[in-house]
Amino acid sequence: MIGIFCGKGEYPKVVVDSCKRQKLDFCLLFVDGYDHGLFYPDVPRVAFKLGQVGKVLQFLKLNNVKKITFAGHVKRPGLFDLSLDFEGFRWLIRLWKVLLCGGDDALLRGIADLLKEKGIELVSGTDLLKGAFFSEGIYSERKPTEEEQAEIELGVRESQMLGIQDIGQSIVVCGDSVIAKEDASGTDALIDRCFDGILVKTSKPQQDFRMDLPVIGVQTIENLHRHNFRGIVIEADRTIILNKNEVLEKVDEYGLFLQAIKIRKKHKVFIVAGESSGDYLGGRLMKDLRKIDEDIEFVGIGGPCMEEAGIINLCPISKLSVIGIWEVIGKIFYFRDLINKTANTIVNYNPDVLVTIDSSGFTHRVDKLVKKKKSDIPIVHYVSPPVWAWRGWRAKDLHKFIDKLMVLLPFEEDFLKNYGVNTVFVGHPIASDADFTEDDSLKSKDLTITLLPGSRPSELEHHMPILKEFSELIIEKHPEVRFYLPTVKTVAPLIKRYVANWKYKPTVSTKKLKKVKAYNSSHVAVAASGTVTLELAKMGLPFVAIYKTSFVTAKLVEWLIKIPYVCLVNILAGKSLVPELLQDECTAGNIAGAVENILNTDLKYRQKNDFLKIIKSLKVDRMKSAQEVYSYIQNKKDVSRNKKRNVRPAAKP
């Protein structure tokens, strides 16, 4: 026997009528306040309050119910809305985190898991309904115009993003803007808030169709007409149409259009980067994955490079770009909330693989939460935390929440394998980046210096005043000097505010090719220690490494660090190849002296010669990182294919 949980609207009656036509045995369960007068003398029924789990389970057992389906929306209860019996209290203990923090789909999945433990299978309403859906096509006399098709494309993208966050299913678009998004109050309330526009209603990418389906009916069309809407777009084969004939009559009567679109279900990769260097790696990885398989959807947190590669970006990367103990403390509650929201979104989205990039202070906390909540999501972390440099105790725990660690530096692979971490050296992308190509013919005749102060606001705060003073010292000795300052879009406005009062303003740019041109034009660079120093090595541009942070952070790092160098180039060279000016030594005078030394001695030639060896050691097949990530997608495809064929996967050797 099938148990039908009846919620709001006409959907329960549609399911009941379909079961009767198919001569299926069923019983009815009503939450108090949702009885629609569905009365069938020979059909068992029970009414219950939310929280009366024991009463429901007893009814299901008495009627030998082995399958249940949810039909119709039930308002999500607050804790004080529940009428808990003993079994309900036990379920609440197991579901309280989801009830407080998770979305509707997460809560329903939790309930499904608990029912499964009782031997009750949750089935989709789609398995019981016949003819309640529209396949792909336009079902109205009026057709959308070309301009409206552009609006529809925007609405589909935005509704999918809304669904990923487990907020709602519907979007209202008008022109090139989203004018409203569905919230907990539902689709009708969304329409009531708007005038004009197009309603786009799709299922959530992670939607569990056993529990919840998008539904429209005559009431929806009447509401659209009252608010002067132009049309409605639904997802083909996924949206239930109540009273189809009457719906179509009303659509044509009111001059609306109704289009059913097919949303291609893609492989899902959730990818998180916390700063600009990670954004660069993420954008490159995404493009390489698409070369392997175009059928991949990317969702997560990223910056301009990842946005260009097509990520559905849930949070601007600029909101994560801080560094240092003292700086993070000031945003501790913001980060804690963001970590929890990100982890919950990942679990709800249920990707084929989660990729986190660098920024271990943020990403590893997300990884741990995801692994705790849903251990079967594979987690690939890209870029090793510098456990070989400081806080080495973290290495022993990485294997607990990371399934694969892709490292950029050759010595990291053996180091981390000793701690039981599944590690693979994938090379450094900069080493094989064709854009970073040295061209001496572009070298400027006048002295030209590239300034690289960092990509985080906290780095700019410490470095920009020093570089301003440095530029003034250099101009005194070299009046013809030119300065380039390549940066990233996220901090470019801040950079421009800093340089507004410089005597000689540097040329600020955010384009990668302009950065390469700056490198090729320059004779020397001054760079904040970080990934950018490998770009300089690839370009054969001699440089001075600088770094300054807060007093508290600096003292803590000084106490914990266990290697003699900070600059990546020096670490890889195993010697002091590049001058490092850190903390108190990071002064305008010291930087100017180090730059003059490079310009006037053979240090520039020694740097360039060793740069070639370093870059060669970092170079492997460009596609290796993408292949490592795709192996998890491929494995999931193989498992799915075997399930359909009822084939047991081959045993691992």
Secondary structure by P-SEA (a helix, b strand, c coil): cbbbbccccaaaaaaaaaaaaacccbbbbbcccccccccccccccccccccaaaaaaaaaaaacccbbbbcccccccccccccccaaaaaaaaacccccccccaaaaaaaaaaaaaaacbbbbbcccccccccccccccccccccaaaaaaaaaaaaaaaaaaaaccccbbbbcccccccccccccaaaaaaaccbbbbbbbcccccccccbbbbbcaaaaaaaaaacccbbbbbcccccccaaaaaaaaaaaabbbbbbbbccccbbbbbbbccaaaaaaaaaaaaaaaaacccccccccccaaaaaacccccccccccccccaaaaaaaaaaaaaaaaaaaaaaaaacccbbbbccccccaaaaaaaaaaacccbbbbbccccccccccccccccccccccbbbbcccaaaaaaaaacccccccccccccccccccccccccccbbbbbbccccaaaaaccaaaaaaaaaaaaaccccbbbbbbbccccaaaaaaaaccccccccccccaaaaaaaaaaccbbbbcccaaaaaaaaacccbbbbbbccaaaaaaaaaccccccccaaaaaaccccbbbbccccccaaaaaaaaaaaaccaaaaaaaaaaaaaaaaaccccaaaaaaaaaaaaaaaaaaaaaaacccccccc
